[in-house]
Amino acid sequence: MHKLIFILVFVFFSLHSSSEEVNYLLTASAKDDIETVKAILESGADVNVVDSNNLNALMYAARKNNSEIINLLIKNKIKVNHTDASGWTALMYAAKKNYTESINLLLNAKADPKITDPDGWSAFGLAASAGHSETIDLLIKAGIDPNNRNNSGQTILMIAAKKGNLAVVKSLLDNKANFTLKDPNGKTALMIACANGNIDVVKMLLNRGADIHTEDKSKWTALTWSIEKKYPKIANILLERGADPNHKDDQKTPLIHFAVFNNDYESVKLLIEYNVKLKARDQYGLTPYVYALKEKNKKIVEIIKDNGGTY
């Protein structure tokens, strides 16, 4: 009886005041209170009311993964592709949380997975950023292009490679994501994975055919990035597959110089094992031995000298 009175009070106010209507429908949706939602809608209340942040009831239900309320709101013709003040849709909220049941309901109701917020993020990008491979599969099946870019010019594969989410990378590659694409600085997903130390992603990309010799706008390769960021294990994988230990960037700086600048003994040792030219000179005519002396790193000075490095 108490519940019935509570609902009747809600209905009364929803018929007489738009502010109460907003409050009750949205609050009930946010609190998983389907009986109150039903009563409010049956009273003839506007299903498309929004709060001060332009969120509607569908967004609140999607954030809670409440499929019953989502279904009810859809049947009452709520605007499925409505965007809030941040430019997000209900589908984006569900994708961010990997709520696959809600996502399926929304997609079946013609939710548009291509809608982006002002920063260029779509439901697809949000799912990838959060590491949700199941949601990615659903959105690709719904027709989203796996090679879409955000406002920064990054593909979803690049974002996943940076975060090191192997399941997402696999899902994207299985759905024909293009690993040869470059960001505005010329970096590929492989370079990004190398720069962030994500060795499992590096291995997967290489096994799928990613090119180790591709250069970015500064003529840095995947190996350059791994040496610069001090990831000798990744550098070793690349060298085993034929990466050039004597590569120079657009400033004519050899890889061995990067390792010395970083006081990275392991990378210096690794490059020496792959027959790096220890007498190579940079744009200033200086050898790695000179820089090792400047850095006062005795171990690096000794290993370079012992292997034929000179002034």
C-alpha positions as CSV (number, residue, x, y, z in Angstrom):
1,M,0.0,0.0,0.0
2,H,2.8,2.4,0.9
3,K,4.4,1.7,-2.5
4,L,1.1,2.4,-4.3
5,I,0.7,5.8,-2.5
6,F,4.3,6.7,-3.4
7,I,3.7,6.0,-7.0
8,L,0.4,8.0,-7.0
9,V,2.2,11.0,-5.5
10,F,4.8,10.7,-8.3
11,V,2.2,10.5,-10.9
12,F,0.3,13.5,-9.5
13,F,3.4,15.7,-9.6
14,S,4.5,14.5,-13.0
15,L,1.1,15.7,-14.4
16,H,1.3,19.1,-12.7
17,S,5.0,20.2,-12.7
18,S,7.7,19.8,-15.3
19,S,10.4,20.1,-12.7
20,E,9.0,17.2,-10.6
21,E,8.5,15.3,-13.8
22,V,12.2,15.5,-14.6
23,N,13.2,14.7,-11.1
24,Y,11.0,11.6,-10.6
25,L,11.5,9.9,-14.0
26,L,15.2,10.4,-14.0
27,T,15.6,9.5,-10.3
28,A,13.5,6.4,-10.7
29,S,15.6,5.3,-13.8
30,A,18.8,5.9,-11.9
31,K,17.6,3.9,-8.9
32,D,16.4,0.9,-10.9
33,D,12.9,1.6,-9.8
34,I,11.0,0.1,-12.8
35,E,7.6,0.2,-11.1
36,T,7.8,3.9,-10.6
37,V,9.1,4.4,-14.1
38,K,6.1,2.5,-15.4
39,A,3.6,4.5,-13.4
40,I,5.1,7.8,-14.5
41,L,5.1,6.8,-18.1
42,E,1.5,5.4,-17.9
43,S,0.4,8.8,-16.5
44,G,1.4,10.4,-19.8
45,A,4.6,12.0,-18.7
46,D,7.1,13.1,-21.3
47,V,9.7,10.3,-21.7
48,N,12.2,12.6,-23.2
49,V,12.7,15.0,-20.2
50,V,16.3,15.8,-19.3
51,D,18.2,17.1,-16.3
52,S,20.5,20.2,-16.1
53,N,23.3,18.2,-17.8
54,N,20.9,17.2,-20.6
55,L,20.9,13.5,-19.5
56,N,17.7,11.7,-20.2
57,A,16.2,8.6,-18.5
58,L,17.8,6.2,-21.0
59,M,21.2,7.4,-20.1
60,Y,20.6,6.8,-16.5
61,A,19.3,3.3,-17.2
62,A,22.2,2.6,-19.5
63,R,24.7,3.7,-16.8
64,K,23.1,1.2,-14.4
65,N,22.8,-1.6,-17.1
66,N,19.1,-1.9,-16.4
67,S,17.7,-3.7,-19.4
68,E,14.1,-3.7,-18.2
69,I,14.0,0.1,-17.9
70,I,15.9,0.5,-21.1
71,N,13.3,-1.7,-22.9
72,L,10.5,0.2,-21.3
73,L,11.9,3.6,-22.3
74,I,12.5,2.4,-25.9
75,K,8.9,1.1,-26.1
76,N,7.8,4.6,-25.0
77,K,9.8,6.1,-27.9
78,I,12.5,7.8,-26.0
79,K,15.1,9.4,-28.2
80,V,17.8,6.8,-28.4
81,N,20.5,9.0,-30.0
82,H,19.9,12.0,-27.7
83,T,23.2,13.5,-26.6
84,D,23.9,15.1,-23.2
85,A,26.0,18.2,-22.4
86,S,29.2,16.3,-23.0
87,G,28.1,15.0,-26.4
88,W,27.6,11.4,-25.1
89,T,24.7,9.1,-25.9
90,A,23.2,6.2,-23.9
91,L,25.2,3.8,-26.1
92,M,28.5,5.6,-25.1
93,Y,27.7,5.1,-21.4
94,A,27.0,1.5,-21.9
95,A,30.0,0.9,-24.1
96,K,32.3,2.6,-21.6
97,K,31.2,0.0,-19.0
98,N,31.0,-3.0,-21.3
99,Y,27.3,-3.5,-20.6
100,T,26.7,-5.8,-23.6
101,E,23.1,-6.6,-22.8
102,S,22.2,-2.9,-22.8
103,I,24.4,-2.3,-25.9
104,N,22.4,-5.0,-27.8
105,L,19.1,-3.4,-26.8
106,L,20.3,0.0,-27.9
107,L,21.7,-1.1,-31.2
108,N,18.5,-3.0,-31.9
109,A,16.7,0.3,-31.3
110,K,18.8,2.0,-33.9
111,A,21.4,3.6,-31.6
112,D,24.0,5.1,-33.8
113,P,27.5,3.9,-32.9
114,K,29.1,6.5,-35.2
115,I,28.1,9.5,-33.1
116,T,31.1,11.2,-31.6
117,D,31.5,13.7,-28.7
118,P,33.3,17.1,-29.3
119,D,36.7,15.3,-28.8
120,G,36.0,12.8,-31.5
121,W,35.3,9.9,-29.1
122,S,32.6,7.4,-30.2
123,A,31.2,4.4,-28.3
124,F,33.8,2.4,-30.2
125,G,36.7,4.5,-29.0
126,L,35.4,4.5,-25.4
127,A,35.1,0.7,-25.4
128,A,38.6,0.3,-26.8
129,S,40.1,2.8,-24.3
130,A,38.5,0.8,-21.5
131,G,39.7,-2.5,-22.8
132,H,36.3,-4.0,-23.7
133,S,36.9,-6.5,-26.6
134,E,33.3,-7.9,-26.3
135,T,31.8,-4.4,-26.9
136,I,34.2,-3.8,-29.8
137,D,33.0,-7.0,-31.5
138,L,29.4,-5.9,-31.1
139,L,30.0,-2.4,-32.5
140,I,32.0,-3.8,-35.5
141,K,29.1,-6.2,-36.3
142,A,26.8,-3.1,-36.1
143,G,28.8,-1.6,-38.9
144,I,31.4,0.6,-37.3
145,D,34.6,1.1,-39.2
146,P,37.5,-0.3,-37.1
147,N,39.8,2.2,-38.7
148,N,37.9,5.3,-37.6
149,R,40.1,8.1,-36.1
150,N,39.5,10.4,-33.2
151,N,40.1,14.2,-33.4
152,S,43.8,13.5,-32.6
153,G,44.1,11.4,-35.7
154,Q,44.6,8.2,-33.8
155,T,42.9,4.9,-34.8
156,I,41.4,2.7,-32.1
157,L,44.2,0.2,-32.8
158,M,46.7,2.9,-31.9
159,I,44.9,3.6,-28.7
160,A,44.8,-0.1,-27.7
161,A,48.4,-0.5,-28.6
162,K,49.3,2.4,-26.3
163,K,47.3,0.9,-23.4
164,G,48.7,-2.6,-24.0
165,N,45.3,-4.3,-24.1
166,L,46.0,-7.5,-26.0
167,A,42.4,-8.7,-26.2
168,V,41.3,-5.4,-27.8
169,V,44.2,-5.5,-30.2
170,K,43.4,-9.1,-31.2
171,S,39.7,-8.2,-31.7
172,L,40.6,-5.2,-33.9
173,L,43.1,-7.2,-36.0
174,D,40.6,-10.1,-36.4
175,N,38.2,-7.5,-37.7
176,K,40.6,-6.1,-40.3
177,A,41.9,-3.1,-38.4
178,N,44.8,-1.6,-40.5
179,F,48.1,-1.7,-38.7
180,T,49.9,0.2,-41.4
181,L,48.0,3.4,-40.8
182,K,50.0,6.3,-39.2
183,D,49.1,9.0,-36.7
184,P,49.7,12.7,-37.6
185,N,53.4,12.3,-36.4
186,G,53.8,9.2,-38.7
187,K,53.7,6.6,-35.9
188,T,52.2,3.2,-36.5
189,A,50.5,1.0,-33.9
190,L,53.8,-1.0,-33.7
191,M,55.8,2.1,-32.9
192,I,53.3,3.2,-30.3
193,A,53.4,-0.3,-28.7
194,C,57.2,-0.2,-28.6
195,A,57.3,3.3,-27.1
196,N,55.0,2.2,-24.3
197,G,56.7,-1.1,-23.5
198,N,53.8,-3.3,-24.5
199,I,55.8,-6.4,-25.5
200,D,52.8,-8.7,-26.0
201,V,51.2,-6.2,-28.3
202,V,54.5,-5.8,-30.2
203,K,54.7,-9.6,-30.7
204,M,51.1,-9.8,-31.9
205,L,51.5,-7.0,-34.4
206,L,54.7,-8.5,-35.7
207,N,53.1,-11.9,-36.1
208,R,50.3,-10.2,-38.1
209,G,52.9,-8.7,-40.4
210,A,53.6,-5.2,-39.1
211,D,56.7,-3.7,-40.8
212,I,59.7,-3.1,-38.5
213,H,61.3,-0.7,-41.0
214,T,58.6,1.9,-41.3
215,E,59.7,5.4,-40.3
216,D,57.7,8.2,-38.7
217,K,58.2,11.9,-39.6
218,S,61.5,12.1,-37.7
219,K,62.7,8.9,-39.4
220,W,62.3,7.0,-36.1
221,T,61.5,3.3,-36.5
222,A,60.0,0.9,-34.0
223,L,63.5,0.1,-32.9
224,T,64.3,3.7,-32.4
225,W,61.3,4.1,-30.1
226,S,62.2,1.0,-28.1
227,I,65.8,2.2,-27.6
228,E,64.8,5.8,-26.8
229,K,62.2,4.6,-24.2
230,K,64.7,2.0,-22.7
231,Y,62.9,-1.2,-23.5
232,P,65.8,-3.5,-24.5
233,K,63.6,-6.7,-24.4
234,I,61.5,-5.2,-27.2
235,A,64.5,-4.0,-29.0
236,N,65.9,-7.5,-29.0
237,I,62.7,-8.9,-30.5
238,L,62.9,-6.3,-33.3
239,L,66.6,-7.0,-33.9
240,E,66.0,-10.7,-34.1
241,R,63.5,-10.0,-36.9
242,G,66.0,-7.9,-38.9
243,A,65.7,-4.4,-37.6
244,D,68.7,-2.2,-38.5
245,P,70.9,-1.5,-35.5
246,N,72.7,1.2,-37.5
247,H,69.6,3.2,-38.4
248,K,69.9,7.0,-38.2
249,D,67.0,9.5,-37.7
250,D,66.5,12.7,-39.6
251,Q,69.1,14.4,-37.5
252,K,71.7,11.7,-38.5
253,T,71.7,10.4,-34.9
254,P,72.7,6.7,-34.7
255,L,70.7,4.4,-32.4
256,I,73.8,3.6,-30.3
257,H,73.9,7.3,-29.4
258,F,70.3,7.2,-28.1
259,A,71.3,4.3,-25.8
260,V,74.4,6.1,-24.5
261,F,72.4,9.4,-23.9
262,N,70.0,7.4,-21.8
263,N,72.8,5.7,-19.8
264,D,71.1,2.4,-20.9
265,Y,73.8,-0.2,-20.5
266,E,71.5,-3.1,-21.5
267,S,70.6,-1.5,-24.8
268,V,74.2,-0.6,-25.6
269,K,75.2,-4.2,-24.9
270,L,72.4,-5.5,-27.1
271,L,73.3,-3.3,-30.0
272,I,76.9,-4.3,-29.7
273,E,75.8,-8.0,-29.9
274,Y,74.1,-7.1,-33.2
275,N,77.3,-5.6,-34.6
276,V,76.4,-1.9,-34.3
277,K,79.0,0.4,-35.7
278,L,80.8,1.8,-32.7
279,K,82.7,4.3,-34.8
280,A,79.5,5.9,-36.2
281,R,79.3,9.6,-35.9
282,D,76.3,11.9,-35.4
283,Q,75.6,15.3,-37.0
284,Y,78.3,16.8,-34.8
285,G,80.9,14.3,-35.8
286,L,81.0,12.7,-32.4
287,T,81.1,8.9,-31.7
288,P,79.2,7.1,-28.9
289,Y,82.5,6.7,-27.0
290,V,82.8,10.5,-26.7
291,Y,79.3,10.7,-25.3
292,A,79.9,7.9,-22.9
293,L,82.9,9.7,-21.5
294,K,80.8,12.9,-21.2
295,E,78.1,10.9,-19.3
296,K,80.8,9.5,-17.1
297,N,79.2,6.0,-17.3
298,K,82.1,3.7,-16.6
299,K,80.3,0.5,-17.6
300,I,79.3,1.9,-21.0
301,V,82.7,3.5,-21.6
302,E,84.4,0.1,-20.9
303,I,82.0,-2.0,-23.1
304,I,82.4,0.4,-26.0
305,K,86.1,0.6,-25.7
306,D,86.5,-3.2,-25.3
307,N,84.6,-3.7,-28.5
308,G,86.6,-1.2,-30.6
309,G,84.9,2.1,-29.9
310,T,87.1,5.2,-30.2
311,Y,87.1,8.9,-30.4
